[in-house]
Amino acid sequence: MARAPDARIEQAEAMYRKGIKLVEIASQLNLPEGTVRRWKCTHKWDNERSDKKSERSQRKKGGQPGNQNAVGNEGGAPDLNKNAEKYGFFSKYLPEETVSIIQEMPTDPLDILWDQVQIAYAAIIRAQSIMYVRDQKDVTITKIGQKDGETVTEERWEVQQAWDKHGNFLQAQARAQKTLEGLIKQYDELLHKNWELASEEQKARIAQMRAQTDKLTGNNQELEDMDGIEGDIYGSS
């Protein structure tokens, strides 16, 4: 059964249309910043903004008749004007969607590192269903090649027994968990180096993630509700 639409998405979008920054939206709605950024990208909030900018660009540029604001001004931006320099290079060479992502990316090293932690953890959770082995009879047979001869057709097949697949999964998961543990350790160290400057949300994240990673111990018997765990990662949606 499909979930009911989250009213907070429309509320967050309305705030974004008013020019409120994503960080402030997340704070007011008590949401992780990553959740609001994901909504913005998924629901394409920037489309309407781009349309409005296009409409404004059609208006006549320059001073209007009778306007005295520019008297004595030789014209042009100040020599040290940096307004167009921040994203000018990216705008010239990168797709618009990529530039939009760059503009919304966090600049705080803790927030950047936290995004990496979330991505690594989400990959581990997703692997639970992709690499799931049902039982000992769960064999995968895949055709990997074919060579046609004059009288005989040669076919090549790859057979993956259940224990092969499960062994590969355990190895891949161990590597991924080690990477995640390293990221969490980096976050913890960076957090305590800047403890006085860190926000309450940044301080609470580490305990939340450690509680979630505990669910990956043993035989993953506690991973009963993937939607619930993904909600903990990304925020309710």
GIRA-V476331 format. One record per residue. RES is the residue in three letters. PHI is phi in whole degrees, -180 to 180 (NA if undefined). BURIAL is + if it has 16 or more other C-alpha atoms within 10 Angstrom, else -. Layout:
res={RES,RES}
phi={PHI,PHI}
burial={BURIAL,BURIAL}
//
This chain:
res={MET,ALA,ARG,ALA,PRO,ASP,ALA,ARG,ILE,GLU,GLN,ALA,GLU,ALA,MET,TYR,ARG,LYS,GLY,ILE,LYS,LEU,VAL,GLU,ILE,ALA,SER,GLN,LEU,ASN,LEU,PRO,GLU,GLY,THR,VAL,ARG,ARG,TRP,LYS,CYS,THR,HIS,LYS,TRP,ASP,ASN,GLU,ARG,SER,ASP,LYS,LYS,SER,GLU,ARG,SER,GLN,ARG,LYS,LYS,GLY,GLY,GLN,PRO,GLY,ASN,GLN,ASN,ALA,VAL,GLY,ASN,GLU,GLY,GLY,ALA,PRO,ASP,LEU,ASN,LYS,ASN,ALA,GLU,LYS,TYR,GLY,PHE,PHE,SER,LYS,TYR,LEU,PRO,GLU,GLU,THR,VAL,SER,ILE,ILE,GLN,GLU,MET,PRO,THR,ASP,PRO,LEU,ASP,ILE,LEU,TRP,ASP,GLN,VAL,GLN,ILE,ALA,TYR,ALA,ALA,ILE,ILE,ARG,ALA,GLN,SER,ILE,MET,TYR,VAL,ARG,ASP,GLN,LYS,ASP,VAL,THR,ILE,THR,LYS,ILE,GLY,GLN,LYS,ASP,GLY,GLU,THR,VAL,THR,GLU,GLU,ARG,TRP,GLU,VAL,GLN,GLN,ALA,TRP,ASP,LYS,HIS,GLY,ASN,PHE,LEU,GLN,ALA,GLN,ALA,ARG,ALA,GLN,LYS,THR,LEU,GLU,GLY,LEU,ILE,LYS,GLN,TYR,ASP,GLU,LEU,LEU,HIS,LYS,ASN,TRP,GLU,LEU,ALA,SER,GLU,GLU,GLN,LYS,ALA,ARG,ILE,ALA,GLN,MET,ARG,ALA,GLN,THR,ASP,LYS,LEU,THR,GLY,ASN,ASN,GLN,GLU,LEU,GLU,ASP,MET,ASP,GLY,ILE,GLU,GLY,ASP,ILE,TYR,GLY,SER,SER}
phi={NA,-67,-76,-71,-56,-82,-63,-68,-64,-65,-64,-66,-64,-61,-66,-65,-63,-82,94,-76,-69,-60,-62,-70,-61,-60,-66,-68,-94,57,-124,-65,-61,-62,-65,-66,-64,-67,-60,-59,-72,-65,-96,52,-64,-75,-58,-67,-63,-64,-63,-66,-65,-65,-65,-67,-71,-79,-70,-63,-87,94,-71,-93,-54,85,-77,-102,-64,-97,-61,85,-97,-76,94,88,-79,-56,-58,-98,-66,-109,-59,-95,-89,-61,-117,-59,-64,-63,-62,-75,-116,-105,-60,-58,-64,-65,-62,-62,-65,-61,-65,-96,-67,-68,-106,-72,-54,-64,-68,-63,-66,-65,-61,-65,-61,-63,-64,-64,-69,-62,-64,-66,-63,-63,-65,-60,-89,-67,-105,-64,-112,-67,-163,-66,-91,-78,-107,-112,-117,-127,-78,-114,-179,-151,-130,-91,-103,-68,-121,-132,-104,-95,-120,-117,-128,-113,-112,-113,-74,-58,-69,-66,-64,-68,-64,-62,-64,-63,-66,-64,-67,-62,-65,-66,-67,-65,-63,-63,-60,-64,-66,-64,-63,-61,-62,-62,-66,-66,-61,-74,-71,-122,-58,-68,-94,-75,-80,-64,-64,-62,-73,-78,-58,-63,-67,-63,-67,-64,-65,-72,-67,-63,-73,-94,-85,65,-100,60,-70,-89,-85,-90,-129,-62,-62,-67,-70,-63,-65,-67,-74,-97,96,-63,-146}
burial={-,-,-,-,-,-,-,-,+,-,-,+,+,-,+,+,-,-,-,-,-,+,+,-,+,+,-,-,-,-,+,+,+,+,+,+,+,-,+,+,-,-,-,-,+,+,-,-,-,-,-,-,-,-,-,-,-,-,-,-,-,-,-,-,-,-,-,-,-,-,-,-,-,-,-,-,-,-,-,-,-,-,-,-,-,-,-,-,-,+,+,-,-,-,-,-,-,-,+,+,-,-,-,-,+,+,-,-,-,+,+,-,+,+,+,+,+,+,-,+,+,-,-,+,+,-,-,+,-,-,-,-,+,-,-,-,-,-,+,-,-,-,-,-,-,-,-,-,-,-,-,-,-,-,-,-,-,-,-,-,+,+,-,-,+,+,-,-,+,-,-,-,+,-,-,+,+,-,-,+,+,-,+,+,-,-,+,+,-,-,+,-,-,-,-,-,-,-,-,-,-,+,-,-,+,+,-,-,+,-,-,-,-,-,-,+,-,-,-,-,-,-,-,-,-,-,-,-,+,+,-,-,+,+,+,-,+}
//
